[in-house]
């Protein structure tokens, strides 16, 4: 099977058993790989109603047919599971080198199931799989655990692991790689923790075979030329996502003060020339010439001496503007703590903003914050709250459940200030400032994720510019980017090159056919069909769980409170109008459930039959 390794590794933690299964050709043709393969596995193997933290939940690690090849930006990996944070289907993506190494070990996917009686880690060395005692490293931060794991296995190995937050079943905990890339959203760290699985360590020496080397080399050459000629390349290469921090604030994103959207005094601190001054090193993921990763060095204040992976755009926001904080040093330090403890920086920052607003409004008092004064713009309180969330101490134990559940526990009207969709905290975009982008956050199968349908029409004006405040036609472009993202994540492509059109579906089709030789993949229209199929399958998974259009909501603040600052001044999010248009474009019924006819059109007959029984 060209492009693929042709094998899935199933790891049964209960019985300490590893088995290898063939990757079925029919599944490959229908779902390609990556996200499509993982969604198919979860649909087939998870019964409705499974507790996400029980041994019955499954954790699937997938890579794609271009992973580990010469193709650029295609060696990311995806963790898929039923989320303990949202109760929905979930997909969480990370970069680094783990994905390529997994493929080199001979696998297109790993399915983790069951629960070990004691903490373990799994050591995969090409075809050999060992279950090893992890008692010694249980409780360690990720950076400490990394050193022990590499010493016990192979210095060239790659790791996906959890920190103390995942071990404590923190529902906003992340899965972290040895190079501190994170599959951070949705509580995948807690799923690993519930299985007593500290890490998967992998080393491989195989390589995927390419169907047509000459055609593949030609397509890669076209990809590289496209990167070099794209106006977005230099910005990403020089500063990563940091290039967007201040410009996006001026566009009405980078929401401030828990989405109250007041002007942020001193926001100029986030301009590119300031952030650039912290960079001491450039780095990248396997097989990516963009090399958007940066290392920051701190030389001032109480965190001087810290050298760490830079905060991405989202993290500058979650620990910055969202908390009224312009102290970059504290943001870098909080980011380091999240990587070390294994936390999602977006959800953690939103949870802290939620707590500060509750304190501001007198809903919680000093007696409930363990003596902490929670104030907007106070850089010192942020690292302290990060630690308390990771270790479930005091108020941190409540916030560790995510803002939705924390609001339910606290009560007293706290729900009004919990900024989430389906339990997943909103990212650094304001739905009131870009309506199709907001529509994606409302309808995404995993909750408020910007990574599952980033609306380049509204935010970048590509492939064509549209009015971000208008409601007309937004269903169509929300569907377009959601389906395109699903296509890209079959590879598994980094979504940045797709969002800036360095890579298009047409180019992906060339790469994919040359790599695999599968006739269907020659036609870009077929890839669009697969993208829509994957998105509908994910939606069907949620519908089977009883999660339908009633959950396509927005926080009260977003639909009722007009934005007070320019350029979005006066805007609210018109949820009902936008949803009605979107469901119609999708071919779903008024409950937001894919119709029998739509599923059959997408060749998902078995899904249609099962949904008919329960919906």
C-alpha positions as CSV (number, residue, x, y, z in Angstrom):
1,X,0.0,0.0,0.0
2,X,1.9,3.1,-1.3
3,X,2.1,6.1,1.0
4,X,0.7,4.2,4.0
5,X,2.5,1.7,6.3
6,X,-0.6,-0.5,6.0
7,X,-0.9,-1.3,9.7
8,X,-2.8,-0.2,12.8
9,X,-1.4,-1.0,16.2
10,X,-4.0,-1.8,18.9
11,X,-2.8,-1.5,22.5
12,X,-4.9,-3.1,25.2
13,X,-3.8,-1.6,28.5
14,X,-6.0,-3.9,30.6
15,X,-4.4,-7.1,29.4
16,X,-1.0,-5.6,28.4
17,X,-1.5,-6.9,24.9
18,X,-0.4,-5.3,21.5
19,X,-1.9,-6.6,18.2
20,X,-1.3,-5.4,14.6
21,X,-4.3,-5.1,12.2
22,X,-4.2,-4.4,8.5
23,X,-5.3,-1.0,7.3
24,X,-8.3,-1.7,5.1
25,X,-8.2,-0.5,1.5
26,X,-11.9,0.3,1.5
27,X,-11.5,2.6,4.6
28,X,-8.5,4.3,3.0
29,X,-10.5,5.1,-0.2
30,X,-13.4,6.4,1.7
31,X,-11.6,8.4,4.5
32,X,-8.0,8.8,3.1
33,X,-6.3,8.8,6.6
34,X,-5.5,11.1,9.5
35,X,-8.7,12.7,10.9
36,X,-10.9,10.7,8.6
37,X,-9.5,7.4,9.7
38,X,-9.7,8.3,13.4
39,X,-13.3,9.5,13.1
40,X,-14.3,6.2,11.4
41,X,-12.6,4.1,14.1
42,X,-14.4,6.0,16.9
43,X,-17.8,5.8,15.1
44,X,-17.3,2.0,14.7
45,X,-15.9,1.2,18.1
46,X,-17.3,3.5,20.7
47,X,-20.8,2.7,22.0
48,X,-23.0,5.7,22.7
49,X,-23.0,6.9,26.3
50,X,-19.5,5.7,27.1
51,X,-17.9,7.6,30.1
52,X,-14.9,9.5,28.6
53,X,-12.8,8.6,31.6
54,X,-13.7,5.0,31.7
55,X,-11.6,2.1,30.3
56,X,-14.3,1.8,27.5
57,X,-13.2,5.1,26.0
58,X,-10.6,4.8,23.2
59,X,-7.8,7.1,22.3
60,X,-6.7,7.0,18.7
61,X,-3.4,8.5,17.4
62,X,-3.4,8.9,13.6
63,X,-1.0,10.1,10.9
64,X,-1.6,10.5,7.2
65,X,-0.5,9.2,3.8
66,X,2.0,12.1,3.4
67,X,3.4,11.9,6.9
68,X,7.1,11.3,6.9
69,X,7.5,12.0,3.2
70,X,9.2,14.9,1.3
71,X,5.9,16.8,1.2
72,X,6.0,19.9,3.3
73,X,4.0,20.5,6.5
74,X,2.3,17.1,6.5
75,X,3.8,15.4,9.6
76,X,1.4,16.5,12.2
77,X,-0.5,13.9,14.2
78,X,-4.0,13.8,15.7
79,X,-5.4,12.4,19.0
80,X,-9.1,11.5,18.7
81,X,-11.3,10.4,21.6
82,X,-14.6,11.1,23.3
83,X,-13.9,14.3,25.3
84,X,-14.2,14.4,29.1
85,X,-14.6,18.2,28.8
86,X,-17.4,18.4,26.2
87,X,-18.8,14.8,26.1
88,X,-18.5,15.0,22.3
89,X,-16.4,13.5,19.6
90,X,-13.0,15.2,19.7
91,X,-9.9,15.7,17.6
92,X,-6.8,17.4,18.9
93,X,-3.8,18.1,16.7
94,X,-0.1,18.6,17.4
95,X,3.2,19.0,15.4
96,X,6.8,18.2,16.2
97,X,8.4,14.9,15.3
98,X,6.2,12.3,17.0
99,X,3.9,11.8,14.0
100,X,6.7,11.1,11.5
101,X,8.4,8.7,14.0
102,X,5.2,6.8,14.5
103,X,5.0,6.2,10.8
104,X,8.6,5.2,10.6
105,X,7.8,2.6,13.3
106,X,5.4,1.1,10.8
107,X,2.0,2.3,11.8
108,X,-0.7,4.6,10.3
109,X,-2.6,4.6,13.7
110,X,-2.5,3.5,17.3
111,X,-5.8,2.5,19.1
112,X,-5.4,2.7,22.9
113,X,-8.1,0.9,24.9
114,X,-8.7,-0.4,28.4
115,X,-7.0,0.8,31.6
116,X,-3.7,-0.4,33.2
117,X,-3.9,-1.3,36.8
118,X,-0.7,0.7,37.5
119,X,1.0,3.6,35.7
120,X,2.8,2.4,32.6
121,X,4.3,3.8,29.4
122,X,4.4,2.0,26.1
123,X,7.8,1.6,24.3
124,X,7.4,1.0,20.5
125,X,10.6,0.2,18.8
126,X,9.8,-0.6,15.2
127,X,7.8,-3.9,15.4
128,X,8.5,-4.5,19.1
129,X,6.0,-3.2,21.7
130,X,6.7,-3.2,25.5
131,X,4.6,-2.2,28.4
132,X,6.9,-0.6,31.0
133,X,6.5,0.4,34.6
134,X,5.9,4.2,34.9
135,X,5.7,4.4,38.7
136,X,9.0,6.3,38.9
137,X,8.0,9.0,36.4
138,X,4.3,9.3,37.5
139,X,4.0,12.7,39.0
140,X,6.8,14.3,37.0
141,X,6.4,17.3,34.8
142,X,6.7,16.7,31.1
143,X,10.3,18.1,30.8
144,X,11.5,15.9,33.7
145,X,9.7,12.8,32.4
146,X,11.2,13.3,29.0
147,X,14.7,12.9,30.3
148,X,13.9,9.7,32.2
149,X,12.0,8.2,29.2
150,X,14.8,8.9,26.7
151,X,17.4,7.5,29.1
152,X,15.4,4.3,29.5
153,X,14.7,3.8,25.8
154,X,16.6,5.5,23.0
155,X,17.9,9.1,22.8
156,X,16.5,9.2,19.2
157,X,13.0,8.3,20.3
158,X,10.0,10.6,20.2
159,X,7.4,10.9,22.9
160,X,3.7,11.8,23.5
161,X,3.1,12.1,27.2
162,X,1.1,13.8,30.0
163,X,2.1,15.9,33.0
164,X,0.6,16.1,36.5
165,X,-2.6,17.7,35.1
166,X,-3.4,14.7,33.0
167,X,-2.6,12.4,35.8
168,X,-5.1,14.3,38.0
169,X,-7.8,14.0,35.3
170,X,-7.9,17.8,34.8
171,X,-10.4,18.2,32.0
172,X,-8.4,20.9,30.2
173,X,-5.2,18.9,30.2
174,X,-3.0,18.3,27.2
175,X,-0.9,15.6,25.5
176,X,2.6,16.9,25.1
177,X,5.5,15.8,22.9
178,X,9.2,15.7,23.8
179,X,9.6,18.9,21.9
180,X,6.8,20.6,23.8
181,X,4.2,20.5,21.0
182,X,0.8,19.9,22.3
183,X,-2.5,18.2,21.3
184,X,-4.0,20.4,23.9
185,X,-7.7,20.9,23.5
186,X,-10.5,18.7,24.8
187,X,-8.9,16.9,27.7
188,X,-6.9,14.2,25.9
189,X,-4.4,14.4,28.7
190,X,-7.1,13.3,31.2
191,X,-8.1,10.4,28.9
192,X,-4.5,9.2,29.0
193,X,-4.4,9.8,32.8
194,X,-7.6,7.8,33.2
195,X,-5.9,4.8,31.5
196,X,-2.8,5.2,33.7
197,X,-0.8,5.8,30.6
198,X,2.0,8.3,31.2
199,X,3.6,8.2,27.7
200,X,4.0,6.5,24.3
201,X,7.6,6.4,23.3
202,X,8.3,5.5,19.7
203,X,11.4,4.9,17.5
204,X,11.2,3.7,13.9
205,X,13.5,3.1,11.0
206,X,11.1,2.3,8.1
207,X,10.0,4.7,5.4
208,X,6.8,4.8,3.4
209,X,7.0,3.8,-0.3
210,X,5.9,6.3,-2.9
211,X,3.8,5.2,-5.9
212,X,5.4,7.6,-8.5
213,X,8.6,9.2,-7.3
214,X,9.0,11.5,-10.3
215,X,5.5,12.8,-10.1
216,X,5.7,13.2,-6.3
217,X,9.0,15.1,-6.6
218,X,7.4,17.4,-9.1
219,X,4.4,18.1,-6.9
220,X,6.7,18.8,-3.9
221,X,8.7,21.2,-6.1
222,X,5.5,23.0,-6.9
223,X,4.6,23.1,-3.2
224,X,7.9,24.6,-2.3
225,X,7.7,27.2,-5.0
226,X,4.2,28.1,-3.8
227,X,5.5,28.6,-0.3
228,X,8.3,30.9,-1.5
229,X,6.0,33.0,-3.6
230,X,3.3,33.4,-1.0
231,X,3.1,36.8,0.8
232,X,2.4,35.0,4.1
233,X,5.5,32.9,4.1
234,X,8.0,35.5,5.4
235,X,5.7,36.6,8.2
236,X,5.2,33.0,9.4
237,X,8.8,32.1,9.0
238,X,10.1,35.2,10.9
239,X,7.7,35.4,13.8
240,X,5.3,32.4,13.6
241,X,1.7,33.2,14.7
242,X,3.1,36.1,16.8
243,X,2.9,38.3,13.6
244,X,-0.9,38.3,14.0
245,X,-1.1,39.4,17.7
246,X,-1.4,43.1,17.4
247,X,-3.0,43.3,13.9
248,X,-5.7,40.9,15.0
249,X,-6.4,43.1,18.0
250,X,-7.0,46.0,15.7
251,X,-9.3,43.9,13.6
252,X,-11.6,43.3,16.6
253,X,-10.3,39.9,17.6
254,X,-7.8,39.2,20.5
255,X,-10.9,39.8,22.7
256,X,-10.1,41.5,26.0
257,X,-11.3,41.1,29.6
258,X,-13.2,37.8,29.2
259,X,-14.8,39.1,25.9
260,X,-16.0,42.3,27.4
261,X,-13.9,43.8,24.6
262,X,-12.8,47.0,26.4
263,X,-9.8,48.8,24.9
264,X,-6.6,47.2,26.2
265,X,-4.3,50.0,27.4
266,X,-0.7,49.2,26.3
267,X,-1.8,46.7,23.6
268,X,1.1,48.1,21.5
269,X,3.4,45.9,23.6
270,X,2.2,43.0,21.3
271,X,3.5,44.6,18.2
272,X,5.8,42.4,16.0
273,X,9.0,44.4,16.7
274,X,8.6,44.0,20.5
275,X,7.8,40.2,20.3
276,X,10.7,39.7,17.8
277,X,13.2,41.1,20.5
278,X,12.6,38.0,22.6
279,X,13.6,35.4,19.9
280,X,16.8,33.6,20.4
281,X,16.2,30.6,18.2
282,X,14.0,29.4,15.2
283,X,12.7,25.8,15.0
284,X,10.2,23.8,13.1
285,X,8.3,20.5,12.8
286,X,9.4,17.5,10.8
287,X,9.5,18.3,7.1
288,X,8.4,21.9,7.2
289,X,10.4,24.7,5.6
290,X,8.3,27.4,7.3
291,X,9.9,26.7,10.7
292,X,7.4,28.9,12.5
293,X,8.4,27.8,16.0
294,X,10.5,30.3,18.1
295,X,12.4,30.1,21.4
296,X,12.0,33.1,23.7
297,X,14.5,34.3,26.3
298,X,13.5,36.4,29.3
299,X,16.0,38.8,30.8
300,X,13.8,41.0,33.0
301,X,11.6,40.7,36.1
302,X,10.9,37.8,38.4
303,X,11.0,35.3,35.5
304,X,14.4,36.4,34.1
305,X,16.5,33.4,32.9
306,X,13.5,31.5,31.5
307,X,14.2,30.2,28.0
308,X,11.2,28.4,26.5
309,X,9.1,27.7,23.4
310,X,7.3,31.0,22.5
311,X,3.7,31.6,23.3
312,X,1.6,31.3,20.1
313,X,-1.0,34.0,19.1
314,X,-3.6,32.1,21.1
315,X,-1.5,32.1,24.3
316,X,-0.5,35.7,24.1
317,X,-4.2,36.3,24.1
318,X,-5.4,33.8,26.8
319,X,-2.8,35.0,29.3
320,X,-2.6,38.5,27.9
321,X,-5.5,40.5,26.5
322,X,-8.1,38.2,27.8
323,X,-6.8,38.9,31.4
324,X,-6.1,42.6,30.7
325,X,-2.4,41.7,31.0
326,X,0.3,43.2,28.8
327,X,3.3,41.7,30.8
328,X,4.9,39.5,28.1
329,X,7.3,37.9,30.7
330,X,4.4,36.5,32.7
331,X,2.7,35.1,29.6
332,X,5.9,33.3,28.6
333,X,6.3,31.9,32.1
334,X,2.6,30.8,32.2
335,X,3.0,29.1,28.8
336,X,6.1,27.2,30.2
337,X,4.1,26.1,33.2
338,X,1.2,24.8,31.0
339,X,3.7,22.8,28.8
340,X,5.4,21.4,31.9
341,X,2.2,20.4,33.8
342,X,0.4,19.5,30.6
343,X,-2.4,22.1,30.3
344,X,-4.3,23.6,27.4
345,X,-3.2,27.3,27.4
346,X,-6.5,28.5,25.8
347,X,-8.9,26.8,28.2
348,X,-6.6,27.6,31.2
349,X,-6.5,31.4,30.3
350,X,-10.3,31.5,29.7
351,X,-10.9,29.7,33.1
352,X,-8.7,32.3,34.8
353,X,-10.6,35.2,33.1
354,X,-13.9,33.6,34.2
355,X,-12.6,33.5,37.8
356,X,-11.4,37.1,37.7
357,X,-14.7,38.4,36.4
358,X,-16.6,36.4,39.1
359,X,-14.4,38.0,41.7
360,X,-14.9,41.5,40.2
361,X,-18.6,41.1,40.3
362,X,-18.6,39.7,43.9
363,X,-19.9,36.3,42.9
364,X,-16.9,34.7,44.6
365,X,-15.0,36.2,47.5
366,X,-11.5,36.1,48.9
367,X,-12.5,33.2,51.1
368,X,-13.1,31.1,48.0
369,X,-9.9,32.0,46.2
370,X,-7.6,30.8,49.0
371,X,-6.7,34.4,49.8
372,X,-5.8,35.4,46.3
373,X,-6.8,38.9,45.0
374,X,-8.0,38.3,41.5
375,X,-7.5,41.5,39.5
376,X,-7.4,42.3,35.8
377,X,-3.9,42.9,34.5
378,X,-2.1,41.4,37.5
379,X,0.7,39.4,36.1
380,X,1.7,37.7,39.3
381,X,-1.6,35.9,39.9
382,X,-1.6,34.1,36.6
383,X,1.3,31.6,37.2
384,X,-0.1,30.9,40.6
385,X,-3.6,30.0,39.2
386,X,-2.0,27.9,36.5
387,X,-0.3,25.8,39.1
388,X,-3.4,25.5,41.2
389,X,-5.5,24.3,38.2
390,X,-2.9,21.8,37.2
391,X,-2.6,20.4,40.7
392,X,-6.3,20.8,41.6
393,X,-5.7,23.0,44.6
394,X,-8.6,25.1,46.1
395,X,-10.4,27.2,43.4
396,X,-8.1,25.5,40.9
397,X,-9.8,22.2,41.5
398,X,-13.1,23.8,40.3
399,X,-11.6,25.5,37.3
400,X,-9.9,22.3,36.4
401,X,-13.3,21.0,35.3
402,X,-13.5,23.7,32.6
403,X,-15.6,26.9,32.7
404,X,-18.9,25.2,32.0
405,X,-18.8,22.7,34.8
406,X,-17.1,25.3,37.1
407,X,-20.0,27.6,36.6
408,X,-22.5,24.8,37.4
409,X,-20.6,24.1,40.6
410,X,-20.3,27.8,41.7
411,X,-23.9,28.8,40.6
412,X,-25.1,32.3,41.7
413,X,-25.3,33.4,38.1
414,X,-21.8,32.4,37.2
415,X,-23.0,30.7,34.0
416,X,-23.4,34.1,32.4
417,X,-19.6,34.7,32.4
418,X,-18.5,31.2,31.3
419,X,-17.3,31.7,27.8
420,X,-17.6,28.3,26.0
421,X,-19.5,26.4,23.3
422,X,-20.4,22.8,24.1
423,X,-18.0,23.1,27.1
424,X,-14.9,24.1,25.1
425,X,-13.6,27.5,25.9
426,X,-13.6,30.1,23.1
427,X,-10.3,30.9,21.4
428,X,-8.8,34.4,20.5
429,X,-11.5,35.3,18.0
430,X,-14.7,37.3,18.7
431,X,-17.7,35.8,16.8
432,X,-19.2,39.3,16.8
433,X,-16.3,40.5,14.6
434,X,-16.5,37.7,12.0
435,X,-19.8,36.0,11.7
436,X,-18.9,33.0,9.6
437,X,-16.0,32.4,11.8
438,X,-18.3,32.5,14.8
439,X,-20.7,30.2,13.0
440,X,-17.9,27.7,12.8
441,X,-17.3,28.0,16.6
442,X,-21.1,27.4,17.2
443,X,-21.4,24.4,14.9
444,X,-18.0,22.7,15.2
445,X,-18.4,19.1,16.4
446,X,-15.8,19.6,19.1
447,X,-17.0,23.0,20.5
448,X,-15.4,26.4,20.1
449,X,-12.3,25.5,18.1
450,X,-10.9,27.9,15.6
451,X,-8.7,25.1,14.1
452,X,-11.6,23.2,12.6
453,X,-12.9,26.0,10.3
454,X,-10.7,29.1,10.4
455,X,-12.5,31.5,8.1
456,X,-9.9,32.9,5.7
457,X,-12.6,34.7,3.7
458,X,-13.4,37.0,6.6
459,X,-10.0,37.2,8.4
460,X,-7.6,37.3,5.5
461,X,-9.8,38.1,2.5
462,X,-8.8,35.0,0.6
463,X,-9.8,33.4,-1.7
464,X,-12.1,36.4,-1.8
465,X,-12.9,39.2,0.6
466,X,-16.3,39.3,2.3
467,X,-17.9,41.6,4.9
468,X,-17.1,40.0,8.2
469,X,-20.2,41.7,9.9
470,X,-22.8,40.6,7.3
471,X,-24.9,37.6,8.0
472,X,-25.8,36.8,4.4
473,X,-24.0,33.9,2.7
474,X,-22.1,32.9,5.8
475,X,-23.4,29.3,5.9
476,X,-21.8,28.6,2.6
477,X,-18.3,29.9,3.5
478,X,-18.4,28.4,7.0
479,X,-19.1,25.0,5.4
480,X,-16.4,25.6,2.8
481,X,-13.6,26.1,5.3
482,X,-14.9,23.3,7.6
483,X,-14.8,20.8,4.8
484,X,-11.5,22.0,3.5
485,X,-10.0,21.6,7.0
486,X,-11.3,18.1,7.1
487,X,-9.6,17.4,3.8
488,X,-6.3,18.9,4.9
489,X,-6.3,16.9,8.1
490,X,-6.4,13.6,6.3
491,X,-2.8,14.2,5.2
492,X,-2.2,15.4,8.2
493,X,-1.4,18.9,6.9
494,X,-0.6,21.8,9.2
495,X,-3.6,24.1,8.6
496,X,-1.6,27.3,8.3
497,X,-0.4,26.7,4.7
498,X,-4.0,25.9,3.7
499,X,-5.4,29.0,5.4
500,X,-3.0,31.2,3.5
501,X,-3.4,29.1,0.2
502,X,0.3,28.1,0.1
503,X,-1.4,24.7,-0.4
504,X,-4.7,24.1,-2.2
505,X,-6.9,21.1,-2.5
506,X,-5.8,20.8,-6.2
507,X,-2.1,20.6,-5.1
508,X,-3.0,18.1,-2.3
509,X,-4.7,15.9,-4.9
510,X,-1.5,15.8,-7.0
511,X,0.7,14.9,-4.0
512,X,-1.8,12.4,-2.8
513,X,-2.2,10.5,-6.0
514,X,1.6,10.5,-6.7
515,X,2.2,9.1,-3.2
516,X,-0.6,6.5,-3.1
517,X,-1.5,5.7,-6.7
518,X,-5.2,5.6,-5.7
519,X,-7.2,6.6,-8.8
520,X,-10.0,8.4,-6.8
521,X,-7.5,10.8,-5.3
522,X,-6.6,12.3,-8.7
523,X,-9.9,14.2,-8.7
524,X,-10.0,17.2,-6.3
525,X,-13.8,17.0,-6.3
526,X,-13.5,13.6,-4.7
527,X,-11.4,15.1,-1.9
528,X,-14.1,17.7,-1.3
529,X,-16.6,14.8,-1.0
530,X,-14.4,13.1,1.6
531,X,-14.0,16.3,3.6
532,X,-17.8,16.7,3.8
533,X,-18.2,13.0,4.6
534,X,-15.8,13.3,7.5
535,X,-17.5,16.4,8.9
536,X,-20.9,14.8,8.7
537,X,-19.6,11.6,10.3
538,X,-18.3,13.6,13.3
539,X,-21.7,15.4,13.5
540,X,-23.5,12.0,13.4
541,X,-21.3,10.8,16.3
542,X,-22.5,13.6,18.4
543,X,-26.1,13.2,17.3
544,X,-25.9,9.5,18.4
545,X,-24.8,10.8,21.8
546,X,-27.9,13.1,22.0
547,X,-25.9,16.2,21.1
548,X,-27.8,18.1,18.4
549,X,-28.5,21.7,17.3
550,X,-29.6,22.7,20.8
551,X,-25.8,22.6,21.6
552,X,-25.0,25.0,18.7
553,X,-25.0,28.0,21.0
554,X,-23.0,31.0,22.1
555,X,-22.4,32.6,25.5
556,X,-25.0,35.2,26.4
557,X,-22.4,38.0,26.2
558,X,-21.7,37.2,22.5
559,X,-25.4,37.3,21.4
560,X,-26.6,40.1,23.7
561,X,-23.8,42.6,24.5
562,X,-22.7,44.8,21.6
563,X,-18.9,45.2,21.1
564,X,-17.8,48.5,22.7
565,X,-14.7,49.1,20.6
566,X,-13.9,49.7,16.9
567,X,-14.0,48.2,14.3
568,X,-16.8,46.0,15.6
569,X,-18.5,48.6,17.7
570,X,-22.2,47.8,18.1
571,X,-22.0,44.3,16.7
572,X,-23.7,41.2,18.3
573,X,-23.7,37.6,17.0
574,X,-27.0,36.8,15.2
575,X,-27.1,33.2,16.1
576,X,-30.6,32.1,15.0
577,X,-30.3,33.8,11.5
578,X,-26.9,32.3,10.9
579,X,-27.7,28.8,12.1
580,X,-30.8,28.6,9.9
581,X,-28.8,29.4,6.8
582,X,-26.0,27.0,7.8
583,X,-28.3,24.0,8.4
584,X,-29.9,24.6,5.0
585,X,-26.5,24.7,3.2
586,X,-25.4,21.6,5.0
587,X,-28.5,19.6,4.1
588,X,-29.3,19.0,7.8
589,X,-32.8,19.1,9.4
590,X,-34.0,21.9,11.7
591,X,-32.5,20.0,14.7
592,X,-29.1,20.3,13.1
593,X,-28.9,16.6,12.4
594,X,-27.7,15.3,9.0
595,X,-30.7,13.9,7.0
596,X,-30.9,10.4,5.8
597,X,-30.7,11.7,2.2
598,X,-27.5,13.7,2.9
599,X,-25.8,10.8,4.6
600,X,-26.7,8.5,1.7
601,X,-25.4,11.1,-0.8
602,X,-22.1,10.9,1.2
603,X,-22.1,7.1,1.0
604,X,-22.7,6.8,4.8
605,X,-25.7,4.5,4.5
606,X,-24.7,2.6,7.7
607,X,-24.5,5.8,9.6
608,X,-27.9,6.9,8.3
609,X,-29.5,3.6,9.4
610,X,-28.0,3.8,12.9
611,X,-29.0,7.4,13.4
612,X,-32.6,6.6,12.3
613,X,-32.8,4.3,15.3
614,X,-31.8,6.8,17.9
615,X,-32.8,10.3,16.5
